[in-house]
């Protein structure tokens, strides 16, 4: 037996990029103000930001736009985090000091295990766009080390 969804039901499950509201990072990340990156919640909650598509999906999905030379410093999540590079080129780094690194381009994907310190940097000349997926319907609290956050902006 299949589920039938009306056009009205499905209209509530469509997210138009131009209508997305920016994620309010201050509601779940301490000691960090993004500079050159902006996320948009599609499914699941990112702090107090209401996602474009409501309802329980069992995961959180967002899109991040990242300016050249910008990114996110080392941080960790209590859940796995997956990045798909939709456009551009980003370096992803991980480990206690971020010494492990790989550069990914369009359609490349990386998955960080829960609790791994990880970060990224747009190493290209154009804005990069990342699809970000985490398990669970809320991102949860993310804490950046204040010195690391400052280094990422330098």
Number of C-alpha atoms within 10 A of each C-alpha: 3 4 5 7 9 8 9 8 10 9 11 12 15 12 15 9 11 6 9 17 15 15 22 18 19 13 14 16 18 14 14 20 16 18 14 16 19 17 22 24 25 27 24 27 25 26 20 13 17 19 23 22 18 14 13 13 13 12 15 22 25 21 23 21 21 26 21 19 17 23 27 24 27 24 22 23 19 15 16 16 22 17 24 19 21 18 19 22 25 27 16 24 21 20 15 12 11 16 8 11 14 11 14 20 17 15 14 14 15 14 13 19 15 14 13 18 19 23 20 23 22 26 21 17 11 14 19 25 24 23 20 22 21 24 18 17 17 18 21 17 15 17 15 19 14 12 11 16 20 14 10 18 15 7
